[in-house]
Amino acid sequence: MVAALPWVRAPWLANATALLGGFLYLVQSWQYAHTLASLLDEGAYLLKGLLFVTGRYWPFQDYGPWTNHMPLAFYIPGAIQVLFGPGLRPGRYFAVALGVLLVLGVWLLVRRIGGRWWAALAVWTLVLNPALIKLYSLAVSEVLLACMLVWILNLTLGDARPTWKILLGSFLAGMMLMTRFNLAPVPILLVVYLFWMHGWQIGWKAALATAVPVIAGHVLFWPNILRHWAYWFPSELFPFLKPYARPPGSEPTWDPSVTPEAKVMSFLYGIRFHFTALAAALATWLAWPRKDRWETPGQFKTAVFLSILLLVLVLSHLWAALGKNYCTFCFPIYLSFFSLLGPTLLVVTFSSWERNPPAWRGVLIGLVILILGIAIGYSAYPDTGNQIFQLQVPRMRSLQILPGSVELGAVLQNKFGGDPQSFQRAAIRILPSVAGLIVGTILLLVAVFLTRHRIKREGTPSISFGFIALTLVIISGLILSPTVLLGGGFHNYDCGGDVIRSYELAGEYLAQRIPPGSLVYWDAGGSTVPLLYVEKVKLFPAQINGIYSLRRGGDPNDLERYGFWSEELAHRWASEAEFILLGDKHYKGWLAELIESGGYREFEPTLPTMPCDNRSDIHIYMKKP
């Protein structure tokens, strides 16, 4: 009935809704680009990229920076700085531009597959998710790869695609592999899909187009590019990789002890911050069409491809984050590479969804919704637990309401007893879970009410309880995305103030104190962004990744050759450096003793690099002649 309204069918209104969404995305992304704290990865991408593009180092070079990703992950941000000047500003503005290009790609893709209103809705799934916009506003590879993925799908997905678009999309998929190895399933599964969809002739052409950038990249950086392969594939199975494995006898200094609860929370954060996208995919699988409901064979093939690709990427990144402990709480960040596959899958399949699934599927849908409610509630307890515990409720006695109010936590404590502190610690975890269960129950009750209403009106309803429940979950997730319950609860990098300008002021001050070409020892915090402003600065490149490239044990020469470092190397480098740059928190131990030996002149420190941290200034020590 709604679709029959003339104003809903008007193309201009759908386009205007999408355009408004794109504008709001740009406004938010611009604000976040200026206010989010810089992280270690951001500084590494920008600084390594600048060093590579200007020819001072070469990816996978001996005694160069640790090339922990494929070359294009660094060359692209490096090229932007060569074009627009070094620093955080061009890197962040490029991320904003990529985000806008991503929004455009989503709109074009979904409009072609599902129509203008679906396209507008897809744009707003981005606009309403602060967690995603924040990640896409940093000068890191998430937004770059997400943008690549959207345009790959835009060029290749569906029936009757022009051959030149398929080949261009396949070439871009090869470029993706040369940017980040973790998305290697994309070009592999894409080529399989194109063989299946378009036959052998197009498939082989697509395979060749995909292989061109991959082969070219390996030829350029052979043989040391095998170091990257050696990390992911065991040398026991691939003996030719053994010479390129990480230096033997060393182990990472950064090896945090991760509790099972932390792993569970990381997994739940991933669902919470990408709820609409993942719920769209889950709903599609729960309402998976019967064989006779698919509109075309191409629709079925596309749905299978998107489903397999999403599952493979989720499971592989879940293994990397939680199985290998590579970066436990990075799982929600990893999902931002490809979470847009979820809404795309929904749009591709929605017209063929099972409107009246069997009863067992309706029961399964109900259970999944309740479990999701509990899981989201539990993952939100750090943000909502205390608020719910302190919620004011009416005073009651013998089921009678009394004057005044009291904290909910006090009521529960009085009822169940126990140690107050232990009780509160447990309650702030349990209460949000109960609240999530209540929300899920309400959604199911609304679905039951709507189903009964349709039965009374139609006799045999055209859509069932399960279909209505899934639709309500997706709509509720979209509406709640900006709130603290979902994407609005992502605060990892919130800082405030103008972070870009703060780094520029600190960098300009360093440039005034450090002559061009000086050799610098860096131990001033995570992000190496300040070094971008010092002309032709020389550094010990293994330090760019900070503690993540610091190793215990191993031969120092082997470590340095690979791009790692150790305490022994640090002692040597500090004594060789013309300048030592230290963060306020790092002036201690042997470094403090070295500086206090009397051989160094201290300058006034920089202003804080981050407005939210008064201790983020950089202390400058120059070796005396």
N, C-alpha and C positions, 0 to 999 in steps of 0.2 A: 504494500500500500504506500509506504514511504517513497519507494523508488518511482511510483507513478506520479508523484508531485512534479509539476513542471519546473519549479525552481531547483529541485534536486537533480533533474536531468540536464540542467543547463551546463554546458561545458565551461562557460566562463566562470561559474561559481566554483566548480571543482578546481579549476586552474588557479583561481584567486586564493582558495583555501591552501593549496599547496605552496603558492608563492608567499603567502603570509607565514607559513611554517618555515620556509627557507630563510626568510628575513629574520624570524625569531631565532633560528639556529645560529645565524651569523652574529646576531647581537650577543647571544650567550657565549658563543665560542670566543668572540673578541674579548669579552670580559674575563673569561677564564684564562685566556692566553696571557693576560696581564697580571692575574692574581694568584696563579698556582705556583707553588714552590718548584724549583728545578730539582730534578733527581739525577742520580749518577748516570743512568742510561742516556739521558738527554745530553749531558755534557760529553759523554763518550761518543755518541753519534756525531755531534757537531764538531768536536775537536779532531777526532780521527778522520772525519770526512774532509775537513779543511786540510789536514796534513796529507791525505791521499791525493786529493785533487790538485794541490799545488806541487805535487811531486817530491815532497820531502820524505815520504815513506811510501811503501807499496804494500797492498794487502798480503798477508801471510809472509811478509818479509822476515828474514832472520834478524833478530835484535830490534824489531820494530814493535808497534803496538799489537796487543793481543787481538787478532781478527776473529772475534767470537761469533760473527754472523757473516753471511755472504756479502760480497763486495758492494753491491748496489745499495745496501742498507746504509753505507757510509758515503758512497760517491754522490748520491742524490742530495742529501743535506749539505755536503761539501760544495757541490756545484752551485747551490742556491746562495751560499755565502760568497763564493767567488763573484757571482753576478751582482749581489746586493750588499756585499760587505760582511765581514765576520761578526758574529755575535748572536745573542739569544733572540733579538727582535726578528731578523729575517727567518730564523728557524721556526719560531712560533707563528709568524704570519703565514709562512708556507703551510704549516699544519692547518691553520684556519682555512686557507684557500683549498687545500685538499678536502677538508670537511665539506665545504660548499660544493665542490665537484662530486663528492660522494653523494650528497643529497640529490643533486641533479641526476646522477646515475641511477639512484633508487627510483626517482620519479619516472624517468624514461623507461626503465625496466618494467616496473609494475604497471605503468599505463599501457604498455604494449601487451602485457600478459592478462591483466584484469580490468583495465579501464581507468578512467580519470579519477573516480572517487576512491578506488582502491589505492591509486598512486598517491592521492592526497593523504589518505590514512597512513600509508607507509612512511611518508615524510614526517607525519606527526608522531610516529613511534620513536623517531630520532629526537624530535624537538622536545618531547616530554620526558626524556631520560637524561637527567643531569650527569649521571655516572658516565654514560657513553660520550657525551659532549666534552666532559673534562678530559677524558683519555684522548679524544681526538683533537684536543687543543694544545697538546704538548708536542715538542719536536722529537718525537720518538717514532718507531716504525709501525705502531698499531694503525694509525690513520692512513698511512701510506699503503699498507697491505690491504686494509678494508676497502679503500678506494679502488685499488687494482682489482680486487675480487668482484666488486660490484660491476665494474666495466667489462671484466671478462664475461660475467654472466649476461650483461647487456648485449654483448656482441655475439654470443654463441648459443644462448638458451632458447629452446623451442624449435618448432617446425619451420621449414622454408626460410632459413637464414641465408642471406647472400654469402657466397663462398669467400669473398674478400673479408667480410666481417668475421667469419669463422676463423680464417687464417690470422687475422689481426688479433682476435681474442686469444688464440692459441699461442701466438708469439708473446703476448702480454703475460700469459701463464708461465712461459719459460722465463721471462724477466722476473716474475714473482719468485720463482725458485732461486734465482740468482740474487734475490734480496733477502729472503729469510727461508732457511732450510726447513723450519717447522711447518711450513705450508706446502711441502713437497707433495702431499696427497692431492692437492688441487690440480696441477697439470697432469698427473698420472690418471686420476679418475675422469678428468675432463676429456682426455684423448679416448679413453674407453667409451665414454658416453657418446662422443662424436662418431666413433665407429658404429656403435649400436643404433644411433639415431639416423645417420646419413649414409652409412655404407662404407665399403672399403676405400673407394676412391677419395672421398672427402676425409676419411679417417687417416689415411696415410699422409695426405697433404697437411692435415692438422698436426700429426705427430712430427713431421719434418719442421713445421713452423715453430713448434714448441721446443724442438731440439736445438734450433739455430742459436739462440742466446745462451743456452746451457753449455753447448759445445764451445762456443766462442769464449765464454767466461772461463771455462776450464783450460782452454789453450793459453789464454792470457796469463793465468795465475798458476800454471802447472810448474812443478808438481806439489808445491806446498799447500795448494788448496785442499789436498787430501787430508790435511790436518783436521779440517772440518768434518770430513766423512769419518775419520778415525774416531771422533768423539761419539758418533751415533751408532757405529757398527763395530762389533767386537773383533779385535785382531785375530782371535782364535778361529773365527769363521772366515775372515778375510786377511790372510797372512801378509799380503802386499801392503796393508795399511799399518803394519807394526812400526816401520821406521818413522811414521808420522803421528804416532800416538803421543800423548802428553808425557813429559819427562818422567821416567820411572823414579821411584823412591821418594816422591813428594806427594803431599796431600793438601787439600784446601785448608787455609786458616779459617775461612768462613764456612762453618759446618754447624748450623744451629740445631739444637735439640728440639724436635718438633713433637708435641704431644698428639695423641689420637684426637683429642677435642679440637686442636688447632686445625688438623686436616679436615675434620668434619665442618668446622666453621668456614674454611676456605671454599669447600665445595658448596655450602649453602649460600655464601656470599655471591658465588658465581650465578646461582639460580636467582638470587634476590636482585642483583644489579642488572641482570639481563632477563628479567622475568617475562616481559611481554614477548620477546623474541623466542625464548625457549618454550614458553607456554603455547605459542602458536605452533611450533613444531610438534610438541607433545599432543596437542589437540588434534592435529592432522593425523597422527598415527593412531590415536584412539578412535577417530571417525574415518579410518582408512576405507576408501570406497570398495565395493564389490567389483568383480571383474567387468560386469556388464554396465557399470555406471560411469566408467571413464569415457570422456567425450571423444578422445582420439588416442591412438597408440602413442603418439608423441607426448601427450599429457602424462600418461603413465610412465614413460621412460624418463621424462624430466623429473617427475616426483620421486622415482626410485633413485636417480642420480643425486638429487639434492639431499634426500634422506641419508643415503650412504655417506656422502661427503660430510654432512653435519655430524653424524655419529662417529665417523673415523676421526675427525678433527677434535671433537669433544673428548673422546677416549684417549687419544694420543697426548693431548695437553693435560688431561687429568693425570695420566701416567707420569708425564714430565714434572708436573707441579707436586703431586702427592706421592707418587710411587718412587721417583728418584730423589725426592726432596730437593729438586733443582732450585725451586723458588716457591715455597709452599703457598704463600698468599698472593702469588702471581696468577693463580687460576682465573679469578674474575677478570684480570687484565688480559689474559690470553684469549678469553672468549670474545673480546672486542674485535679481534682479527676477523671473525667470521659469524658472529651472532646474527647478522642480517640475513643469513640463510634461512632462519626460522620464518620470518614474515614472508619471504619469497616463496617458501614451500607452501605456506598457507594459501597465498593468492593463487598459486598454480593449481591447487587441488580443491579449493573451497566449493567450486561449482559442482563437484562430483562427490562431495562428502556424503557419508551414509546418514541420511536424515532420520531414519528409524532403525537404529542398530538393535540387535537382539538384547534381551534383558540382561544377560551376563555382562555385556559390554557397558550397559548403563550402570550396573553395580560397580564395575571396575572404574568407570569415570568418577562415580561418587567417592570411592575410596581414594583415588589419586588426588582429587580436589581437597579432601580432608587432610591427607598427608602433606600436600603442598602448603596448606594453611598453617599446619603445625611447624613445618620446616622454616617457612618465611618468618613466622613469629619468633622461633628460637634464634634464628640468625640476626634478628633485629634487637635482641635483648640488650646489647651494649648501648643502643640508642634509646630504647623505650622502657627497659626494665625498671629503672628507678622511677620514671614518671608514672608508670602503672602502679608500682608499689606505693607511691605517695598520693595516688588519686584519692580525692575527697569523696566519700560516700556517705549517705544518710546514716545517722545512728539508729540502731534498731535494738529492741528487746522484746522477746516473746512475739516476734513477727509484727510488732508495732513500731512505727516510725517515731523517733524521738526528735526533739529540737537539736539543731546543730549538725555537725558533720565530723567525720573521723577518717584518718588515712586507711585505705584498703589494707595495707600491710599490717597495721595495728590490729584490725579486725581478725585477719587470718592468724596473726601471731597469738592473739588471745584464744582463738579456737583450737589451734593445733599445738601450741606451746613449743618448747625447745629453746636452745640457746639463741638469743636475738640476732647475733651477727651471722651465725650459720644459717638461721632461718631466712634472713634477708638475702644472703648469697644464693640460696636455692630458689627463693621466691622470684628474684629478678630474672631468673632463667625460665622458670615454669610459667609465670603469669603471661609473658608475651606469647608463649606457645599455646596456652589456653585461649588467649585472645585470637590467635590465628585460627585455632580450631573453631571458635565461635563464628568468625568471619566466613570460613569455609562452609559451616553449617547453614548460615544465613543464605549464602549463595545457592545452596542446594534446596533450601526451603522455597526460595523465590522461583527456582527452576520447577519445583513440584507445583507451585501455585499456577505458574504460567502454563504448564502442561495440562493441568486439570481444567483451566480456563479454555484452552484450545479444544479439549475433548468435549466440553459442554457445547462449544460453539460449532465444532466441525464434525463431531461424532468420532471419526477416525482421524486424528491429527496428522498433518503432513510432516510435522517435525516432532521428535520425541524429547523426552526428559534429558537424555544424554546430550543431544545436539544443543538444546537450550542451555544446559549447564556449562558446556565448553565455551559457548559464545559469551556467556556472562563472565566467565573467568578471564577471557581475553580482554573484554571491555573494561572490567574492573582493574586489571593489571595496567592497561593503558592510562586509565584515569588516575591511578595511584602512583604511577611511575615517578612523578616529581616529588613525592612525599618522602619523609624519612623512612617509611616502611620499605620502600624499594630504592630506586635510583637516587633519590634525594639523601639517602644515608651514606653515600660515598664521599668521605671527607679526607682521604689519604693525603692529598697534596694541597688542601686548602691553606692559603696563607693570608691573602688580603694585601692591600697596598699595591703599588706598581712594582711588581717583581722585576720586570724587564728593565725598568729605569734604575732600580737598585743595583742590578748586576752591571749595568753600563757605567754607573758612577764608580763602583768598585774597580771595574776593569780599567777605566780611564785613569784612576789613581795609580793602579799598578803600572800602567804604561808610562806614567810620568816618573816613576821611581826606578823602573827596570829598563836599562838600555836595550835596544833591539839586538837580538842574537844572544842574549845572556842565557847561561845554563841554570835552570831552576829545579829545585827539589820541591815537590808538591805533596803536602799533607794537610790540606786546608778544608777537609770535608768531602762530601760525595761528589757534587757536580764540578767538573773542571771548566765550566763556562767562563769564569774570569780570565783564564789563560787565552781565550780567543781574542782578547783586546790588546794583548802584548805582542808587538810586531816581531815576527820571526823568532818567537821564543823557542829556546831549546829546552828539552825536558827529557826525563827518563820515561820513555813511552809506556813501559809496563805499569806505571803508576796511574794511568788514566782510568783504569777499572778499579782502582783502590783496593779494598780488602778482598774483592772477588777474584783478583788475580794474584793475591799474596799466598805463598805456599810455605809449608813446613817441610824441611828436608829436601833432598835432591841436590844435584850438582848445580852450583850457581850459574855456570856458563850455559848449561842446558836450559835452565829456567829463563834466563835473559834472552836466549836465542828464540825461545818459543813465545815470548811476550809476558812471562810471569816474573815475579820477583820474590825476595825473601828478606828476612831480617839482616842477613849477612850482606846482601846487595844494598839494602837501605843504608847501612852504616857506611859503605863505600861511596855510595852516590851522594850522601849528605856532605861528606868531607870534600867531594869534588865540586859540588855546586857553587856557583857564584852567589846565588840567592836561595834562601830557604823560606818557603811560604807555609805558614802553619795556621790552622784554625785554633780558636780560643780553647777548644776542648782537647787539642792534641799537643799542647805544650807540657810535656812530661817525659819521664824516663831518660833514656840516653840522648834523645834530641835536646831536651832541656839542658842536660849537662854539657853537650857540645856547644850550644849557644852561649851558655854561661861561662865557658872557658876563656872568654875575653877576645876571641878572634872575630867577633861579628858586631856590626853596627845595626841598631834597631831603628826603623822608621815608625812613624805613627801608623797605626793599623788603618785599614780601609773602613768605610762605613759598612754596616751590616749588608750582606748580599741579599738577605730576605727580610722584609719588614716585620715578619711575624717572629723573628728569632734575633734577639739582641746579641747573642753570642755567635752570630754567623759572620763576624768580621774576620779579616785575614791579616795576620801579623807578618811583617816583612823584615827579614834579617839578611843583611849583605855582608859577605865575607870581606874582611879588611885586607887591603893590599899587603 
